[in-house]
């Protein structure tokens, strides 16, 4: 079985990731997938490039703990998170969250839970390059609220 978490600079292949996640598991009845991409605008400003940084080792450990929590909360069979770091351009893929389950409801919920958790709790730092210069992106109140609906208070709140 492939690793549950990959932090990488290179792009990922959605089809290959999903195929590997569900390989040889005849109990999989549902696969829910979220793919995040770089937008060309944020907070009203044009974005020409984004840079993502992380703390190697700490980031993988934090995401592994998120997957463990999803496994406890939901009836899922497997999960995979791929997150890119380094320089990224508009339309580039940033993140993949894929979850398998016997039934769609649990897969959808676990996928959304993992994405909400990633947005607020994973140790990533994001810098956007705009016409006015580079700026670090702060956590959003909406992301903290999304996590709160799962009964978890954001550590950065």
GUTI-641379 format. One line per field, with one value per atom (N, C-alpha, C): residue number from 1; residue in three letters; chain; atom name; x, y, z. Coordinates in steps of 0.02 Angstrom, whole numbers, plus 50000, padded with zeros to 5 digits. Layout:
<rs>
pos <- c(NUM | ...)
code <- c(ala | ...)
unit <- c(A | ...)
site <- c(CA | ...)
px <- c(X | ...)
py <- c(Y | ...)
pz <- c(Z | ...)
</rs>
This chain:
<rs>
pos <- c(1 | 1 | 1 | 2 | 2 | 2 | 3 | 3 | 3 | 4 | 4 | 4 | 5 | 5 | 5 | 6 | 6 | 6 | 7 | 7 | 7 | 8 | 8 | 8 | 9 | 9 | 9 | 10 | 10 | 10 | 11 | 11 | 11 | 12 | 12 | 12 | 13 | 13 | 13 | 14 | 14 | 14 | 15 | 15 | 15 | 16 | 16 | 16 | 17 | 17 | 17 | 18 | 18 | 18 | 19 | 19 | 19 | 20 | 20 | 20 | 21 | 21 | 21 | 22 | 22 | 22 | 23 | 23 | 23 | 24 | 24 | 24 | 25 | 25 | 25 | 26 | 26 | 26 | 27 | 27 | 27 | 28 | 28 | 28 | 29 | 29 | 29 | 30 | 30 | 30 | 31 | 31 | 31 | 32 | 32 | 32 | 33 | 33 | 33 | 34 | 34 | 34 | 35 | 35 | 35 | 36 | 36 | 36 | 37 | 37 | 37 | 38 | 38 | 38 | 39 | 39 | 39 | 40 | 40 | 40 | 41 | 41 | 41 | 42 | 42 | 42 | 43 | 43 | 43 | 44 | 44 | 44 | 45 | 45 | 45 | 46 | 46 | 46 | 47 | 47 | 47 | 48 | 48 | 48 | 49 | 49 | 49 | 50 | 50 | 50 | 51 | 51 | 51 | 52 | 52 | 52 | 53 | 53 | 53 | 54 | 54 | 54 | 55 | 55 | 55 | 56 | 56 | 56 | 57 | 57 | 57 | 58 | 58 | 58 | 59 | 59 | 59 | 60 | 60 | 60 | 61 | 61 | 61 | 62 | 62 | 62 | 63 | 63 | 63 | 64 | 64 | 64 | 65 | 65 | 65 | 66 | 66 | 66 | 67 | 67 | 67 | 68 | 68 | 68 | 69 | 69 | 69 | 70 | 70 | 70 | 71 | 71 | 71 | 72 | 72 | 72 | 73 | 73 | 73 | 74 | 74 | 74 | 75 | 75 | 75 | 76 | 76 | 76 | 77 | 77 | 77 | 78 | 78 | 78 | 79 | 79 | 79 | 80 | 80 | 80 | 81 | 81 | 81 | 82 | 82 | 82 | 83 | 83 | 83 | 84 | 84 | 84 | 85 | 85 | 85 | 86 | 86 | 86 | 87 | 87 | 87 | 88 | 88 | 88 | 89 | 89 | 89 | 90 | 90 | 90 | 91 | 91 | 91 | 92 | 92 | 92 | 93 | 93 | 93 | 94 | 94 | 94 | 95 | 95 | 95 | 96 | 96 | 96 | 97 | 97 | 97 | 98 | 98 | 98 | 99 | 99 | 99 | 100 | 100 | 100 | 101 | 101 | 101 | 102 | 102 | 102 | 103 | 103 | 103 | 104 | 104 | 104 | 105 | 105 | 105 | 106 | 106 | 106 | 107 | 107 | 107 | 108 | 108 | 108 | 109 | 109 | 109 | 110 | 110 | 110 | 111 | 111 | 111 | 112 | 112 | 112 | 113 | 113 | 113 | 114 | 114 | 114 | 115 | 115 | 115 | 116 | 116 | 116 | 117 | 117 | 117 | 118 | 118 | 118 | 119 | 119 | 119 | 120 | 120 | 120 | 121 | 121 | 121 | 122 | 122 | 122 | 123 | 123 | 123 | 124 | 124 | 124 | 125 | 125 | 125 | 126 | 126 | 126 | 127 | 127 | 127 | 128 | 128 | 128 | 129 | 129 | 129 | 130 | 130 | 130 | 131 | 131 | 131 | 132 | 132 | 132 | 133 | 133 | 133 | 134 | 134 | 134 | 135 | 135 | 135 | 136 | 136 | 136 | 137 | 137 | 137 | 138 | 138 | 138 | 139 | 139 | 139 | 140 | 140 | 140 | 141 | 141 | 141 | 142 | 142 | 142 | 143 | 143 | 143 | 144 | 144 | 144 | 145 | 145 | 145 | 146 | 146 | 146 | 147 | 147 | 147 | 148 | 148 | 148 | 149 | 149 | 149 | 150 | 150 | 150 | 151 | 151 | 151 | 152 | 152 | 152 | 153 | 153 | 153 | 154 | 154 | 154 | 155 | 155 | 155 | 156 | 156 | 156 | 157 | 157 | 157)
code <- c(unk | unk | unk | unk | unk | unk | unk | unk | unk | unk | unk | unk | unk | unk | unk | unk | unk | unk | unk | unk | unk | unk | unk | unk | unk | unk | unk | unk | unk | unk | unk | unk | unk | unk | unk | unk | unk | unk | unk | unk | unk | unk | unk | unk | unk | unk | unk | unk | unk | unk | unk | unk | unk | unk | unk | unk | unk | unk | unk | unk | unk | unk | unk | unk | unk | unk | unk | unk | unk | unk | unk | unk | unk | unk | unk | unk | unk | unk | unk | unk | unk | unk | unk | unk | unk | unk | unk | unk | unk | unk | unk | unk | unk | unk | unk | unk | unk | unk | unk | unk | unk | unk | unk | unk | unk | unk | unk | unk | unk | unk | unk | unk | unk | unk | unk | unk | unk | unk | unk | unk | unk | unk | unk | unk | unk | unk | unk | unk | unk | unk | unk | unk | unk | unk | unk | unk | unk | unk | unk | unk | unk | unk | unk | unk | unk | unk | unk | unk | unk | unk | unk | unk | unk | unk | unk | unk | unk | unk | unk | unk | unk | unk | unk | unk | unk | unk | unk | unk | unk | unk | unk | unk | unk | unk | unk | unk | unk | unk | unk | unk | unk | unk | unk | unk | unk | unk | unk | unk | unk | unk | unk | unk | unk | unk | unk | unk | unk | unk | unk | unk | unk | unk | unk | unk | unk | unk | unk | unk | unk | unk | unk | unk | unk | unk | unk | unk | unk | unk | unk | unk | unk | unk | unk | unk | unk | unk | unk | unk | unk | unk | unk | unk | unk | unk | unk | unk | unk | unk | unk | unk | unk | unk | unk | unk | unk | unk | unk | unk | unk | unk | unk | unk | unk | unk | unk | unk | unk | unk | unk | unk | unk | unk | unk | unk | unk | unk | unk | unk | unk | unk | unk | unk | unk | unk | unk | unk | unk | unk | unk | unk | unk | unk | unk | unk | unk | unk | unk | unk | unk | unk | unk | unk | unk | unk | unk | unk | unk | unk | unk | unk | unk | unk | unk | unk | unk | unk | unk | unk | unk | unk | unk | unk | unk | unk | unk | unk | unk | unk | unk | unk | unk | unk | unk | unk | unk | unk | unk | unk | unk | unk | unk | unk | unk | unk | unk | unk | unk | unk | unk | unk | unk | unk | unk | unk | unk | unk | unk | unk | unk | unk | unk | unk | unk | unk | unk | unk | unk | unk | unk | unk | unk | unk | unk | unk | unk | unk | unk | unk | unk | unk | unk | unk | unk | unk | unk | unk | unk | unk | unk | unk | unk | unk | unk | unk | unk | unk | unk | unk | unk | unk | unk | unk | unk | unk | unk | unk | unk | unk | unk | unk | unk | unk | unk | unk | unk | unk | unk | unk | unk | unk | unk | unk | unk | unk | unk | unk | unk | unk | unk | unk | unk | unk | unk | unk | unk | unk | unk | unk | unk | unk | unk | unk | unk | unk | unk | unk | unk | unk | unk | unk | unk | unk | unk | unk | unk | unk | unk | unk | unk | unk | unk | unk | unk | unk | unk | unk | unk | unk | unk | unk | unk | unk | unk | unk | unk | unk | unk | unk | unk | unk | unk)
unit <- c(A | A | A | A | A | A | A | A | A | A | A | A | A | A | A | A | A | A | A | A | A | A | A | A | A | A | A | A | A | A | A | A | A | A | A | A | A | A | A | A | A | A | A | A | A | A | A | A | A | A | A | A | A | A | A | A | A | A | A | A | A | A | A | A | A | A | A | A | A | A | A | A | A | A | A | A | A | A | A | A | A | A | A | A | A | A | A | A | A | A | A | A | A | A | A | A | A | A | A | A | A | A | A | A | A | A | A | A | A | A | A | A | A | A | A | A | A | A | A | A | A | A | A | A | A | A | A | A | A | A | A | A | A | A | A | A | A | A | A | A | A | A | A | A | A | A | A | A | A | A | A | A | A | A | A | A | A | A | A | A | A | A | A | A | A | A | A | A | A | A | A | A | A | A | A | A | A | A | A | A | A | A | A | A | A | A | A | A | A | A | A | A | A | A | A | A | A | A | A | A | A | A | A | A | A | A | A | A | A | A | A | A | A | A | A | A | A | A | A | A | A | A | A | A | A | A | A | A | A | A | A | A | A | A | A | A | A | A | A | A | A | A | A | A | A | A | A | A | A | A | A | A | A | A | A | A | A | A | A | A | A | A | A | A | A | A | A | A | A | A | A | A | A | A | A | A | A | A | A | A | A | A | A | A | A | A | A | A | A | A | A | A | A | A | A | A | A | A | A | A | A | A | A | A | A | A | A | A | A | A | A | A | A | A | A | A | A | A | A | A | A | A | A | A | A | A | A | A | A | A | A | A | A | A | A | A | A | A | A | A | A | A | A | A | A | A | A | A | A | A | A | A | A | A | A | A | A | A | A | A | A | A | A | A | A | A | A | A | A | A | A | A | A | A | A | A | A | A | A | A | A | A | A | A | A | A | A | A | A | A | A | A | A | A | A | A | A | A | A | A | A | A | A | A | A | A | A | A | A | A | A | A | A | A | A | A | A | A | A | A | A | A | A | A | A | A | A | A | A | A | A | A | A | A | A | A | A | A | A | A | A | A | A | A | A | A | A | A | A | A | A | A | A | A | A | A | A | A | A | A | A | A | A | A | A | A | A | A | A | A | A)
site <- c(N | CA | C | N | CA | C | N | CA | C | N | CA | C | N | CA | C | N | CA | C | N | CA | C | N | CA | C | N | CA | C | N | CA | C | N | CA | C | N | CA | C | N | CA | C | N | CA | C | N | CA | C | N | CA | C | N | CA | C | N | CA | C | N | CA | C | N | CA | C | N | CA | C | N | CA | C | N | CA | C | N | CA | C | N | CA | C | N | CA | C | N | CA | C | N | CA | C | N | CA | C | N | CA | C | N | CA | C | N | CA | C | N | CA | C | N | CA | C | N | CA | C | N | CA | C | N | CA | C | N | CA | C | N | CA | C | N | CA | C | N | CA | C | N | CA | C | N | CA | C | N | CA | C | N | CA | C | N | CA | C | N | CA | C | N | CA | C | N | CA | C | N | CA | C | N | CA | C | N | CA | C | N | CA | C | N | CA | C | N | CA | C | N | CA | C | N | CA | C | N | CA | C | N | CA | C | N | CA | C | N | CA | C | N | CA | C | N | CA | C | N | CA | C | N | CA | C | N | CA | C | N | CA | C | N | CA | C | N | CA | C | N | CA | C | N | CA | C | N | CA | C | N | CA | C | N | CA | C | N | CA | C | N | CA | C | N | CA | C | N | CA | C | N | CA | C | N | CA | C | N | CA | C | N | CA | C | N | CA | C | N | CA | C | N | CA | C | N | CA | C | N | CA | C | N | CA | C | N | CA | C | N | CA | C | N | CA | C | N | CA | C | N | CA | C | N | CA | C | N | CA | C | N | CA | C | N | CA | C | N | CA | C | N | CA | C | N | CA | C | N | CA | C | N | CA | C | N | CA | C | N | CA | C | N | CA | C | N | CA | C | N | CA | C | N | CA | C | N | CA | C | N | CA | C | N | CA | C | N | CA | C | N | CA | C | N | CA | C | N | CA | C | N | CA | C | N | CA | C | N | CA | C | N | CA | C | N | CA | C | N | CA | C | N | CA | C | N | CA | C | N | CA | C | N | CA | C | N | CA | C | N | CA | C | N | CA | C | N | CA | C | N | CA | C | N | CA | C | N | CA | C | N | CA | C | N | CA | C | N | CA | C | N | CA | C | N | CA | C | N | CA | C | N | CA | C | N | CA | C | N | CA | C | N | CA | C | N | CA | C | N | CA | C | N | CA | C | N | CA | C | N | CA | C | N | CA | C | N | CA | C | N | CA | C | N | CA | C | N | CA | C | N | CA | C | N | CA | C | N | CA | C | N | CA | C | N | CA | C)
px <- c(50042 | 50000 | 50044 | 50025 | 50062 | 50057 | 50103 | 50101 | 50035 | 50013 | 49951 | 49962 | 50024 | 50039 | 50101 | 50097 | 50155 | 50157 | 50215 | 50228 | 50281 | 50266 | 50309 | 50307 | 50359 | 50360 | 50328 | 50334 | 50307 | 50231 | 50202 | 50130 | 50109 | 50045 | 50019 | 49970 | 49962 | 49916 | 49854 | 49799 | 49737 | 49716 | 49716 | 49695 | 49740 | 49805 | 49851 | 49842 | 49831 | 49822 | 49759 | 49704 | 49642 | 49648 | 49678 | 49687 | 49728 | 49781 | 49823 | 49785 | 49744 | 49708 | 49657 | 49624 | 49572 | 49594 | 49657 | 49683 | 49673 | 49648 | 49641 | 49595 | 49551 | 49503 | 49432 | 49406 | 49339 | 49284 | 49301 | 49251 | 49238 | 49276 | 49267 | 49205 | 49158 | 49098 | 49095 | 49140 | 49140 | 49210 | 49225 | 49288 | 49268 | 49286 | 49275 | 49343 | 49346 | 49410 | 49400 | 49448 | 49451 | 49519 | 49520 | 49582 | 49579 | 49627 | 49633 | 49683 | 49667 | 49710 | 49725 | 49777 | 49797 | 49751 | 49721 | 49679 | 49723 | 49697 | 49734 | 49714 | 49669 | 49647 | 49635 | 49648 | 49631 | 49623 | 49570 | 49556 | 49558 | 49532 | 49527 | 49590 | 49644 | 49707 | 49726 | 49758 | 49783 | 49840 | 49844 | 49898 | 49935 | 50000 | 50039 | 50077 | 50089 | 50125 | 50112 | 50118 | 50111 | 50171 | 50193 | 50246 | 50220 | 50228 | 50208 | 50270 | 50275 | 50329 | 50300 | 50341 | 50319 | 50379 | 50364 | 50416 | 50421 | 50472 | 50477 | 50477 | 50441 | 50434 | 50374 | 50370 | 50314 | 50250 | 50255 | 50196 | 50166 | 50209 | 50185 | 50153 | 50185 | 50159 | 50090 | 50082 | 50018 | 49963 | 49979 | 49929 | 49913 | 49962 | 49949 | 49900 | 49909 | 49863 | 49792 | 49787 | 49722 | 49688 | 49725 | 49697 | 49676 | 49717 | 49697 | 49631 | 49623 | 49560 | 49502 | 49512 | 49459 | 49440 | 49489 | 49476 | 49434 | 49446 | 49407 | 49335 | 49328 | 49262 | 49216 | 49244 | 49204 | 49221 | 49172 | 49181 | 49213 | 49279 | 49315 | 49367 | 49386 | 49433 | 49504 | 49513 | 49580 | 49575 | 49632 | 49635 | 49705 | 49709 | 49773 | 49772 | 49826 | 49835 | 49901 | 49898 | 49958 | 49955 | 50009 | 50011 | 50076 | 50070 | 50129 | 50158 | 50222 | 50258 | 50303 | 50330 | 50373 | 50333 | 50362 | 50328 | 50273 | 50214 | 50157 | 50126 | 50098 | 50067 | 49991 | 49954 | 49881 | 49866 | 49816 | 49791 | 49830 | 49888 | 49925 | 49885 | 49890 | 49861 | 49903 | 49869 | 49904 | 49896 | 49833 | 49819 | 49769 | 49779 | 49733 | 49714 | 49649 | 49624 | 49578 | 49594 | 49554 | 49537 | 49475 | 49450 | 49409 | 49419 | 49377 | 49335 | 49276 | 49229 | 49183 | 49144 | 49094 | 49036 | 49024 | 48966 | 48986 | 48951 | 48970 | 48967 | 48917 | 48908 | 48969 | 48996 | 49055 | 49116 | 49122 | 49178 | 49176 | 49116 | 49109 | 49125 | 49097 | 49109 | 49182 | 49214 | 49285 | 49328 | 49313 | 49351 | 49345 | 49284 | 49273 | 49306 | 49301 | 49333 | 49409 | 49439 | 49512 | 49531 | 49492 | 49509 | 49501 | 49448 | 49438 | 49497 | 49518 | 49573 | 49638 | 49650 | 49711 | 49716 | 49660 | 49660 | 49680 | 49669 | 49682 | 49738 | 49750 | 49795 | 49861 | 49865 | 49927 | 49979 | 50041 | 50092 | 50121 | 50082 | 50103 | 50102 | 50146 | 50147 | 50143 | 50097 | 50081 | 50097 | 50135 | 50151 | 50125 | 50087 | 50061 | 50100 | 50110 | 50143 | 50089 | 50080 | 50028 | 50061 | 50022 | 50051 | 50080 | 50055 | 50080 | 50138 | 50162 | 50217 | 50195 | 50242 | 50227 | 50195 | 50149 | 50117 | 50104 | 50114 | 50098 | 50022 | 49993 | 49921 | 49904 | 49860 | 49838 | 49782 | 49773 | 49716 | 49652 | 49600 | 49536 | 49487 | 49446 | 49394 | 49347 | 49332 | 49286 | 49315 | 49382 | 49413 | 49408 | 49417 | 49410 | 49339 | 49290 | 49220 | 49204 | 49233 | 49222 | 49248 | 49305 | 49333 | 49290 | 49264 | 49224 | 49161 | 49133 | 49073 | 49087 | 49151 | 49170 | 49185 | 49175 | 49188 | 49260 | 49298 | 49369 | 49383 | 49415 | 49435 | 49502 | 49507 | 49569 | 49623 | 49682 | 49739 | 49764 | 49747 | 49772 | 49720 | 49664 | 49611 | 49627)
py <- c(49940 | 50000 | 50062 | 50110 | 50173 | 50213 | 50259 | 50303 | 50342 | 50359 | 50398 | 50472 | 50496 | 50567 | 50577 | 50623 | 50643 | 50719 | 50746 | 50818 | 50820 | 50856 | 50852 | 50916 | 50927 | 50984 | 50966 | 50903 | 50883 | 50875 | 50881 | 50873 | 50801 | 50790 | 50722 | 50704 | 50639 | 50613 | 50587 | 50622 | 50605 | 50532 | 50511 | 50443 | 50391 | 50401 | 50354 | 50352 | 50410 | 50413 | 50375 | 50385 | 50352 | 50277 | 50257 | 50186 | 50152 | 50184 | 50155 | 50150 | 50199 | 50200 | 50144 | 50129 | 50078 | 50009 | 50004 | 49941 | 49882 | 49829 | 49765 | 49768 | 49817 | 49821 | 49817 | 49757 | 49745 | 49773 | 49796 | 49826 | 49899 | 49929 | 50000 | 50007 | 50047 | 50062 | 50135 | 50175 | 50247 | 50275 | 50322 | 50360 | 50434 | 50473 | 50545 | 50579 | 50628 | 50661 | 50736 | 50771 | 50844 | 50861 | 50905 | 50931 | 51006 | 51036 | 51109 | 51134 | 51191 | 51221 | 51294 | 51320 | 51390 | 51435 | 51484 | 51534 | 51592 | 51630 | 51688 | 51752 | 51746 | 51803 | 51780 | 51824 | 51811 | 51877 | 51883 | 51945 | 52006 | 51999 | 52055 | 52072 | 52037 | 52052 | 51995 | 52013 | 51963 | 51925 | 51861 | 51819 | 51789 | 51806 | 51780 | 51716 | 51706 | 51647 | 51639 | 51577 | 51562 | 51519 | 51528 | 51485 | 51455 | 51389 | 51354 | 51325 | 51338 | 51311 | 51267 | 51222 | 51178 | 51161 | 51128 | 51105 | 51030 | 51006 | 50934 | 50892 | 50837 | 50794 | 50813 | 50875 | 50900 | 50899 | 50920 | 50924 | 50854 | 50807 | 50739 | 50709 | 50720 | 50694 | 50724 | 50789 | 50822 | 50794 | 50783 | 50758 | 50685 | 50646 | 50576 | 50575 | 50621 | 50625 | 50644 | 50687 | 50706 | 50645 | 50605 | 50545 | 50495 | 50487 | 50444 | 50467 | 50532 | 50558 | 50545 | 50553 | 50538 | 50464 | 50421 | 50349 | 50333 | 50370 | 50360 | 50385 | 50442 | 50474 | 50444 | 50419 | 50397 | 50325 | 50292 | 50223 | 50223 | 50237 | 50239 | 50183 | 50165 | 50109 | 50135 | 50192 | 50219 | 50294 | 50328 | 50399 | 50414 | 50464 | 50486 | 50561 | 50594 | 50666 | 50678 | 50716 | 50739 | 50815 | 50846 | 50919 | 50942 | 50989 | 51015 | 51075 | 51084 | 51141 | 51170 | 51229 | 51262 | 51312 | 51336 | 51385 | 51352 | 51384 | 51360 | 51418 | 51402 | 51453 | 51442 | 51494 | 51485 | 51424 | 51388 | 51325 | 51263 | 51271 | 51213 | 51179 | 51114 | 51076 | 51088 | 51098 | 51108 | 51047 | 51024 | 50973 | 50921 | 50860 | 50805 | 50773 | 50765 | 50726 | 50674 | 50610 | 50555 | 50507 | 50484 | 50441 | 50385 | 50324 | 50268 | 50244 | 50218 | 50192 | 50143 | 50107 | 50063 | 50104 | 50163 | 50204 | 50277 | 50311 | 50379 | 50430 | 50425 | 50475 | 50481 | 50424 | 50424 | 50450 | 50432 | 50456 | 50532 | 50558 | 50631 | 50667 | 50643 | 50676 | 50675 | 50618 | 50613 | 50657 | 50660 | 50702 | 50776 | 50797 | 50867 | 50881 | 50835 | 50842 | 50851 | 50809 | 50813 | 50879 | 50903 | 50967 | 51024 | 51024 | 51076 | 51076 | 51018 | 51011 | 51036 | 51017 | 51038 | 51114 | 51147 | 51219 | 51258 | 51228 | 51266 | 51237 | 51172 | 51141 | 51116 | 51106 | 51082 | 51138 | 51123 | 51176 | 51192 | 51232 | 51259 | 51334 | 51366 | 51439 | 51457 | 51503 | 51519 | 51593 | 51605 | 51673 | 51682 | 51737 | 51753 | 51811 | 51807 | 51862 | 51898 | 51963 | 52005 | 52065 | 52105 | 52166 | 52214 | 52210 | 52254 | 52224 | 52165 | 52132 | 52067 | 52035 | 51970 | 51982 | 51936 | 51941 | 51871 | 51864 | 51801 | 51798 | 51740 | 51731 | 51708 | 51747 | 51731 | 51679 | 51647 | 51601 | 51641 | 51609 | 51642 | 51620 | 51667 | 51653 | 51599 | 51600 | 51551 | 51480 | 51474 | 51408 | 51383 | 51428 | 51409 | 51388 | 51423 | 51406 | 51337 | 51322 | 51257 | 51201 | 51212 | 51162 | 51157 | 51212 | 51213 | 51170 | 51163 | 51122 | 51048 | 51029 | 50961 | 50954 | 51009 | 51008 | 51018 | 51050 | 51061 | 51136 | 51162 | 51233 | 51240 | 51288 | 51299 | 51323 | 51296 | 51315 | 51385 | 51410 | 51476 | 51531 | 51512 | 51562 | 51607)
pz <- c(50000 | 50000 | 50000 | 49961 | 49956 | 50021 | 50029 | 50087 | 50088 | 50148 | 50154 | 50141 | 50149 | 50143 | 50100 | 50053 | 50013 | 50010 | 50026 | 50018 | 49963 | 49909 | 49850 | 49809 | 49770 | 49724 | 49657 | 49637 | 49572 | 49573 | 49514 | 49507 | 49521 | 49530 | 49542 | 49487 | 49476 | 49426 | 49462 | 49454 | 49489 | 49476 | 49414 | 49398 | 49431 | 49429 | 49460 | 49535 | 49566 | 49639 | 49660 | 49624 | 49641 | 49629 | 49574 | 49559 | 49614 | 49636 | 49689 | 49754 | 49769 | 49833 | 49836 | 49781 | 49783 | 49758 | 49739 | 49712 | 49760 | 49733 | 49769 | 49829 | 49833 | 49888 | 49860 | 49860 | 49832 | 49876 | 49936 | 49980 | 49967 | 49921 | 49905 | 49861 | 49885 | 49847 | 49828 | 49857 | 49844 | 49850 | 49807 | 49811 | 49807 | 49857 | 49856 | 49850 | 49805 | 49791 | 49790 | 49819 | 49814 | 49785 | 49735 | 49707 | 49711 | 49745 | 49750 | 49699 | 49668 | 49618 | 49634 | 49605 | 49615 | 49574 | 49607 | 49573 | 49551 | 49502 | 49478 | 49516 | 49565 | 49605 | 49677 | 49724 | 49794 | 49830 | 49867 | 49904 | 49859 | 49797 | 49751 | 49713 | 49725 | 49691 | 49644 | 49589 | 49543 | 49575 | 49561 | 49587 | 49528 | 49521 | 49465 | 49484 | 49548 | 49572 | 49646 | 49669 | 49740 | 49761 | 49822 | 49849 | 49913 | 49919 | 49980 | 50013 | 50078 | 50118 | 50173 | 50199 | 50253 | 50296 | 50351 | 50397 | 50388 | 50350 | 50336 | 50401 | 50398 | 50456 | 50497 | 50518 | 50558 | 50516 | 50454 | 50410 | 50399 | 50381 | 50368 | 50431 | 50488 | 50551 | 50567 | 50556 | 50569 | 50523 | 50460 | 50413 | 50428 | 50448 | 50469 | 50527 | 50574 | 50632 | 50609 | 50558 | 50530 | 50500 | 50463 | 50433 | 50486 | 50538 | 50594 | 50624 | 50633 | 50661 | 50613 | 50549 | 50500 | 50503 | 50511 | 50516 | 50578 | 50632 | 50694 | 50686 | 50653 | 50648 | 50595 | 50542 | 50485 | 50467 | 50436 | 50415 | 50346 | 50345 | 50281 | 50279 | 50219 | 50209 | 50202 | 50170 | 50158 | 50143 | 50150 | 50133 | 50108 | 50065 | 50037 | 50031 | 50053 | 50046 | 50011 | 49957 | 49922 | 49924 | 49948 | 49950 | 49919 | 49873 | 49840 | 49878 | 49871 | 49899 | 49845 | 49859 | 49810 | 49770 | 49715 | 49673 | 49631 | 49629 | 49591 | 49553 | 49494 | 49452 | 49449 | 49429 | 49421 | 49377 | 49397 | 49368 | 49391 | 49423 | 49449 | 49504 | 49509 | 49564 | 49626 | 49684 | 49747 | 49792 | 49799 | 49849 | 49822 | 49844 | 49830 | 49897 | 49908 | 49964 | 49932 | 49943 | 49916 | 49972 | 49973 | 50026 | 49995 | 50020 | 49999 | 50057 | 50040 | 50089 | 50054 | 50093 | 50064 | 50036 | 50065 | 50046 | 50036 | 49992 | 49973 | 50030 | 50072 | 50125 | 50170 | 50191 | 50235 | 50197 | 50133 | 50093 | 50084 | 50068 | 50060 | 50125 | 50181 | 50245 | 50264 | 50257 | 50276 | 50232 | 50168 | 50122 | 50142 | 50157 | 50177 | 50245 | 50291 | 50356 | 50348 | 50307 | 50297 | 50265 | 50218 | 50186 | 50235 | 50275 | 50325 | 50375 | 50394 | 50442 | 50410 | 50348 | 50313 | 50308 | 50293 | 50283 | 50346 | 50405 | 50466 | 50509 | 50505 | 50553 | 50525 | 50461 | 50431 | 50429 | 50448 | 50449 | 50380 | 50343 | 50278 | 50283 | 50245 | 50240 | 50167 | 50151 | 50082 | 50069 | 50017 | 49995 | 49924 | 49914 | 49848 | 49818 | 49753 | 49717 | 49678 | 49694 | 49664 | 49631 | 49594 | 49564 | 49616 | 49678 | 49732 | 49770 | 49749 | 49783 | 49815 | 49849 | 49881 | 49949 | 49968 | 50033 | 50060 | 50125 | 50158 | 50168 | 50160 | 50165 | 50236 | 50269 | 50337 | 50336 | 50392 | 50400 | 50394 | 50369 | 50360 | 50414 | 50436 | 50486 | 50459 | 50394 | 50364 | 50369 | 50363 | 50370 | 50442 | 50490 | 50560 | 50575 | 50546 | 50556 | 50526 | 50469 | 50438 | 50483 | 50514 | 50560 | 50623 | 50646 | 50708 | 50701 | 50642 | 50634 | 50647 | 50647 | 50664 | 50739 | 50776 | 50848 | 50866 | 50821 | 50832 | 50830 | 50881 | 50882 | 50847 | 50802 | 50765 | 50813 | 50806 | 50849 | 50834 | 50774 | 50755 | 50769 | 50799 | 50811 | 50870)
</rs>
